[in-house]
Amino acid sequence: MEKDSQLNSDLADELDVARKRISQLEDLVGRCAATEETLLQSNEILHTLIDASPVAVINLDPQGRVLMWNKAAETTFGWQANEAIGSFNPIVPEDRKVEFEKIRELAMQGPLTGIEIKRRKKDGSPIDLSLSTAAISDPKGVITGYIAMFLDISARKKAEEELERSHSRLEELVRERTSELRQANEKLSKYSEELESSNRGLEQFAYMASHDLQAPLLAIATNLKMFLRRYREKLDEGTEKFLSDAVDSAIRMQNFIRGLLAYSRTGTRELELKRTDSALALDTALGNLASMIKETGAVITRDKLPVLHTDPSQLPHIFQNLIGNAIKFHGNGPPRAHVSANKQTDPGTGKKVWVFSVKDNGIGIPPEAKDVIFDIFKRLKSGGRYPGAGIGLATCKRIIERLGGSIRVESEAGKGSVFYFHLPAGDE
Ligand code: ADP
């Protein structure tokens, strides 16, 4: 009896334990089901995400067979998922098989990013892609395949190629232009050499011609004058006028030749720079102009003039031309000219220069003629009251530029002119 009751109690305990285990198992089954549902949900989310992705994503097994092919892969490559899954990667053309094998091997070892590859779509059209991969392994760590993600970079590639083409075209153009420029430069320096030598020749010719012409002209003028003096009483009025005109023409011609000679000499003569008193140079010029000054009653005044380092034989020519013009192109009153000088710093070179000015009360120069008057043979008034050959200012300009300076004029028609020229001060 006692034995029976002990047995019953043991059985009841065991039953209790069994019930507890069943309840635990039921609990476990319940939790497993929940986990499975969560897993299924995650899987669903993952698939939705992959399908919604704008990036073409495919999953390949270790041999390269397609296991998964998302929607973006369908639009990118043209093959539908059901055509691609189960087969070998359809986007790899025959000539890219070796490259694909290499990528496959590397992708199974570790992630790859941004590899640029070329593939063909189902319709045969080419496509440029940027490929990134990630290997997939099972819970035991065994690699079971890999995911490949493709970004269509055809537009960027096209733009890059276009840029490359433009760049090459630009380089080609630059090369062409540089060579054209070089050729033009070579031609130019050849021309300038030829020009220089022809200029030298011309200068020599002008010098020789004017030098050789002087003597016969002088003889003509002198003989005509003597003839006139000796036979004046025997000549009728008309013949005397012809002969006087001929003498005038010969004198004009002589002056012209003298001017030309002076001009050509300024280009050929060696410069001799030394301590030069500009006041003495002005005295020389005024001495040469003495008869003109006397005839016209011109008054020439001056400020204190400097000593500078320049060619002493050239400075009187400049003063003589400028003051000669101031007297020649005078207005209604008696001619007046004033010479002054002041020291300045040349803004271009930073060196000290003497700026001379010759101011007159003459007829003035219209603004549009301010530059042309320095060209040879350029005259604003000709013959009659204002004789000349249009060589004086061109000679001044040439001398001054050879001495390292420049010349300009400030004037207003009818209100007189101021000619400014500067020369390097040197080591006065
Ligand atoms: P030329 O005196 O022989 O005519 P220049 O070369 O000395 O030649 O001068 C050129 C021209 O510039 C002159 O014909 C004249 O028209 C003008 N010119 C020069 N200096 C003056 C001046 N001081 N006043 C007015 N015009 C001038």
Residues whose N, C-alpha, C, O or C-beta is under 5 A from the ligand:
A	BS01	ADP	N325 A326 F329 G362 I363 G364 I365 I373 K378 R379 L380 K381 P387 G388 A389 G390 I391 G392 L393 A394 S417
